[in-house]
Amino acid sequence: MLDLLLGGGMLALHLLGLACLALAQGKHWKTLNIYSPRQTWIVPIGWGSLALSLLLAWASQGATFGSLVWLLLLPPCGYALAFTLAWRPQWLWPLARLLSR
């Protein structure tokens, strides 16, 4: 059960980190039609989230296999985020509103 929670947390933090890094770009921010100025702290939140997901991977699988699992999660999470930004960018609107405060 603990492995399931650590894996789910790792996946959620991975997606959150990649979404923050994508929303830090002006094009994706404007796609969501949010007119507030972008915050400069969105990028550190993205990198911090990715670092926390790496720590969760290390905690659940060990340093060597956890690093491999973390690295292998990058493409599916990146594809999921790319498809979300292409087809349903409004799904990221709550995250962008939270980050714009």
C-alpha positions, 0 to 999 in steps of 0.5 A: 500500500505504501508503494502505491501511495509513493508511486501515485505521489511521484506521478502527481509531482511529476505532472505538476512539475512539468505543468508548472514548467510549461505554464512558465512559458508565455505561449502556454500562459496566454493560451489559458487567457489569464491576463495577470502577470506571470510570476517568476516563482513558477519555474522553481516550483516546477523544478522543486516538484520534479526534485521531490518526485525524484526523492519519492522514487528513491524512497520507494525503489532505492537510488539506482532503480528509483532514478531509472523509474523517475527517468522513465516517467518523463516521456509519458508525463510529457506526452500527457501534458503535451496532449492536454495543452493541445486538446484541452488546455482548460484543464490546466486553468485551475492550476494557472489561477492558483499560480497567478495569485 
